[in-house]
Amino acid sequence: MEVATIITRTNAFLVEEFEVDPGKIAPEADLKATLDLDSLDYIDLVVVIESNFGFKVKPEDFHNIVTFQDFYDYVITRLKQKELV
């Protein structure tokens, strides 16, 4: 899957699931603040990732994710790992 496709798909489900203004999503924007995530929202985010991309997410995977770019990089890396299996 192409990087641009991953980012577009990711942004689409974030806008739909978290009802965020698409104009606020930018690579350097803070993911938690922009999406107004609380601990329960992280569970929703995990479910959405798993259903859209087909890989399991561990809660500790989010420790290093601060920006949308970090989030995109995480998804891209996990998809590449999945392709290798």
Protein Blocks (a to p, Z undefined) as FASTA:
>chain_A
ZZklmmmmmmmmmmmmnopafklpcfklcfklmnopafklmmmmmmmmmmmnopacdfkl
mmmpmblmlmmmmmmmmmmmmmmZZ
